[in-house]
Amino acid sequence: MKYSGIAVKLFEREGEEVFYDPAYHGRTLKVFGMDEWPGRALGHLAGKYAEKDYSRIIFDTKGSFGEGGFDTVLRIQDTKPGGLDPIKLAGEGHFDFYTAATIVQTIYGLDRTLTEMLYSDILAGKVGSVPEALKAGQKYSEVIAESYTALDQLLYSGEVPELGQSILVNFGDAHSITLVGNAFLILAAAVEKRRKVMVGLNDAAVLTYTSAGSAGLPLLTNPALRRVTVVASEYALDSLLNMAGPVLLLYHDPDVQSLIYEASGVPPGPMRKHVCKGQGAFIYRTPETMEVKWGEIPL
């Protein structure tokens, strides 16, 4: 089989090289494994795409990803300003003002009418940040105030960070899952339009535990030319399993392996081979059939 220029080798099997090719297999690769295995796979793939001159944008909830080779390292913490105000980011050109208004809508539960009011006030120059929206004295201000906390204030405070070509977002010191989800949605919107980039999410399940985080996931996993997304997780959640794209199954508990095979449509029988430590099973669909390749994976 002939592969495209963005294919990367996963492992060898009985003299046969097994590749993941986003152009052929799907542009979102889901990686499931126990403990450190998903993170190792993400690091391995990120290195392969760096060799292809792809920029890398990594969202790391574990705080274990190496910081070398990144233009921007953002450390999201509960106790320090983050500078991630969506309205200010829109003013810096990272996305449009309507996207900023819909981010506020998603985080605080505004209805459509209040979102349109907020958008109108942003365009009119009456509101230049989320804290200003909170203090604007409008109906949307009341709704925002119902769930606005000191953590929100810190996330929006400070200078808007410069977002280089390669970005590492380190959530390792953030304990609030709400803060993590909000920051992920805002940054996902900021990098959604980028191309010739590999986006990595570890642990992706943690990033989707809130409505804001769940809203950010499709921004980065919708198929897009010259973008590859690797979704790595210890947890085989339905929200991850149901996403389109191939699966790299690493060592995990037998029942979880069975669940992943089942969700991927692999029929019972010899195709559901048990994956041991140091091995991988690459599961992908073609328009005609289902394929499973096994081998030793160098992680």
C-alpha positions in Angstrom: 0.0 0.0 0.0 1.2 3.5 -0.8 1.0 6.0 2.0 0.9 9.8 2.0 3.6 12.1 3.2 2.0 12.5 6.7 2.0 8.8 7.5 4.0 7.7 10.6 5.2 4.2 11.4 3.6 2.6 14.4 5.3 -0.8 14.6 6.6 -3.8 12.7 4.7 -7.1 12.5 6.4 -10.1 11.0 8.5 -8.0 8.7 5.5 -5.8 7.8 5.6 -2.2 8.7 2.3 -0.8 10.1 1.7 2.9 9.5 -0.9 5.4 10.7 -1.8 7.6 7.7 -4.3 10.4 8.5 -5.1 10.8 4.8 -6.2 7.2 4.6 -7.2 6.1 8.1 -8.8 9.3 9.4 -7.4 12.5 10.9 -8.2 11.8 14.5 -6.3 8.9 16.1 -7.6 7.6 19.5 -5.1 6.0 21.8 -6.2 4.0 24.8 -3.9 2.5 27.4 -3.2 2.1 31.1 -1.1 4.4 33.2 1.7 6.1 31.3 1.2 4.3 27.9 -1.1 6.8 26.2 1.3 9.7 27.2 4.3 7.8 25.8 2.4 7.1 22.5 1.5 10.8 22.3 5.1 11.8 22.8 6.3 9.3 20.2 3.9 10.6 17.6 4.6 14.2 18.4 8.2 13.6 17.7 7.5 11.9 14.4 5.4 14.9 13.3 8.0 17.3 14.4 10.4 15.5 12.0 7.9 16.3 9.3 8.0 20.0 10.2 4.5 19.9 11.7 4.0 22.3 14.6 2.7 20.7 17.8 -0.1 21.8 20.1 -0.3 19.6 23.2 -2.9 19.8 26.0 -1.4 17.9 28.9 -3.5 17.4 32.0 -0.8 15.3 33.7 2.0 17.8 33.5 4.4 15.2 32.4 5.1 16.3 28.8 8.6 17.6 28.2 8.8 21.4 27.5 11.6 21.3 24.9 10.9 22.4 21.4 7.8 24.5 22.1 7.6 28.2 21.3 4.9 28.8 24.0 4.5 27.0 27.3 1.3 27.9 29.1 1.0 26.7 32.8 -2.6 26.9 33.8 -2.9 27.1 37.5 -5.7 27.8 40.1 -3.7 30.5 41.8 -2.1 32.6 39.0 -3.5 34.8 36.2 -4.0 33.0 32.9 -4.7 35.9 30.5 -7.3 33.7 28.7 -10.2 36.2 28.4 -12.1 35.1 25.2 -13.1 38.7 24.4 -9.6 40.0 24.7 -8.3 37.0 22.6 -10.8 38.0 19.9 -9.5 41.5 20.1 -6.0 40.1 19.4 -7.4 38.3 16.3 -7.3 34.7 17.6 -11.0 34.3 16.6 -13.9 36.6 15.9 -16.1 38.4 18.4 -19.1 36.2 17.8 -17.0 33.1 18.8 -16.0 35.0 21.9 -19.7 35.6 22.8 -20.5 31.9 22.1 -17.7 30.8 24.4 -19.1 33.0 27.2 -22.6 31.5 26.3 -21.2 27.9 26.7 -19.4 28.6 30.0 -22.1 30.5 31.7 -25.3 29.1 30.1 -26.6 32.2 28.3 -29.6 31.8 26.1 -29.5 32.9 22.4 -31.1 36.3 23.1 -28.6 37.2 25.9 -25.7 36.0 23.7 -26.8 38.3 20.9 -27.1 41.1 23.4 -23.6 40.4 24.6 -22.3 40.2 21.1 -23.9 43.5 20.2 -22.3 45.2 23.3 -18.9 43.8 22.4 -19.1 45.2 18.8 -20.3 48.5 20.2 -17.2 48.7 22.4 -19.3 48.7 25.6 -17.7 45.4 26.8 -14.0 44.6 26.3 -13.6 41.6 28.6 -15.6 39.0 30.5 -15.2 40.9 33.9 -16.6 44.0 32.1 -19.5 41.8 30.9 -20.1 40.8 34.5 -20.3 44.4 35.6 -22.3 45.7 32.6 -25.6 45.7 34.5 -27.3 43.8 31.7 -29.4 40.6 31.9 -26.4 38.6 30.7 -24.5 40.0 33.6 -26.9 38.5 36.0 -26.6 35.1 34.4 -22.8 35.2 34.3 -22.8 36.2 38.0 -24.6 33.0 39.0 -21.6 30.9 38.4 -18.7 33.4 38.2 -16.0 32.6 40.7 -12.6 33.9 41.8 -11.0 31.1 39.6 -12.7 32.6 36.6 -11.4 36.0 37.5 -7.8 34.7 37.7 -8.2 32.8 34.4 -9.2 36.0 32.6 -6.7 38.3 34.4 -3.3 39.2 33.1 -1.9 39.9 29.6 -3.2 37.8 26.7 -0.4 35.3 26.1 1.4 35.1 22.7 0.5 31.8 21.0 3.5 30.6 19.0 3.5 27.9 16.3 4.2 25.1 18.8 2.3 25.3 22.1 2.4 23.2 25.3 -0.6 23.8 27.6 0.3 22.3 31.0 -2.7 21.6 33.3 -0.6 19.6 35.7 -1.0 22.2 38.6 -4.7 23.0 37.9 -7.0 21.2 40.4 -10.3 22.7 39.3 -11.8 20.6 36.5 -14.1 23.6 35.7 -11.0 25.8 35.2 -9.4 23.2 33.0 -12.5 22.8 30.8 -12.9 26.5 30.4 -9.3 27.1 29.4 -9.4 24.1 27.0 -12.4 25.5 25.2 -10.9 29.0 24.9 -7.6 27.7 23.6 -9.2 25.1 21.3 -11.1 28.0 19.6 -7.9 30.0 19.3 -6.0 27.2 17.5 -9.0 25.6 15.6 -8.1 27.2 12.2 -4.4 26.2 12.3 -3.0 23.8 9.7 0.1 21.8 9.3 -0.2 21.0 13.0 -0.4 18.0 15.2 -2.8 18.4 18.2 -2.4 16.1 21.1 -4.8 15.7 24.1 -3.7 13.7 27.2 -5.7 12.8 29.2 -8.6 13.6 26.8 -11.2 12.2 29.1 -10.3 14.8 31.8 -10.7 17.6 29.3 -14.3 16.5 28.5 -15.6 16.2 32.1 -17.3 19.6 31.8 -19.7 21.0 29.2 -17.1 23.6 28.2 -14.5 21.0 27.7 -16.8 18.8 25.7 -17.6 21.8 23.5 -13.9 22.2 22.8 -13.3 18.6 21.7 -15.1 18.8 18.3 -13.2 22.0 17.4 -10.0 19.9 17.3 -11.3 16.5 16.1 -13.4 17.6 13.1 -11.5 16.4 10.0 -9.4 19.1 8.5 -6.7 19.0 5.8 -3.1 19.3 7.1 -4.2 18.7 10.7 -3.7 15.5 12.8 -5.3 15.1 16.2 -4.2 12.4 18.7 -6.7 11.8 21.5 -5.0 9.8 24.3 -6.7 8.5 27.4 -6.7 5.9 30.1 -10.5 6.0 30.2 -12.6 4.5 27.4 -15.5 6.9 27.6 -18.4 6.8 25.1 -17.6 10.4 24.1 -14.2 9.3 23.0 -15.0 5.9 21.6 -17.8 7.3 19.4 -15.5 9.8 17.6 -14.7 9.0 14.1 -11.1 7.7 13.5 -8.9 4.7 14.0 -7.8 3.4 17.4 -4.4 2.5 18.8 -5.1 0.1 21.6 -2.2 -0.3 24.1 -1.9 -2.4 27.2 -5.0 -2.2 29.4 -7.3 -4.4 31.5 -9.0 -7.2 29.6 -12.5 -5.9 30.1 -11.5 -2.4 28.8 -9.8 -4.0 25.8 -13.0 -5.9 25.1 -15.0 -2.7 25.4 -12.8 -0.9 22.9 -12.9 -3.8 20.4 -16.7 -3.9 20.7 -17.1 -0.1 20.3 -14.7 -0.2 17.3 -16.9 -2.8 15.6 -14.3 -5.6 15.7 -16.2 -9.0 15.6 -15.7 -11.6 18.3 -13.0 -14.1 17.6 -9.3 -14.1 16.7 -9.3 -10.5 15.6 -9.7 -9.5 19.2 -6.2 -10.4 20.3 -5.1 -9.6 23.8 -2.7 -6.7 23.8 0.2 -7.2 26.3 2.7 -4.7 27.7 4.9 -3.2 24.9 2.4 -4.2 22.2 -0.2 -2.3 20.2 -3.3 -3.1 18.2 -4.1 -0.7 15.4 -7.8 -0.8 14.5 -9.2 1.0 11.5 -12.0 0.9 9.1 -12.0 1.2 5.3 -15.2 1.7 3.2 -15.2 -2.0 2.6 -14.0 -3.7 5.8 -12.5 -3.6 9.3 -8.8 -4.2 9.9 -6.8 -4.9 13.0 -2.9 -5.0 13.0 -0.8 -6.1 16.0 2.8 -5.7 16.8 5.5 -4.5 19.2 5.4 -0.8 19.7 8.6 1.1 20.5 7.5 3.4 23.4 
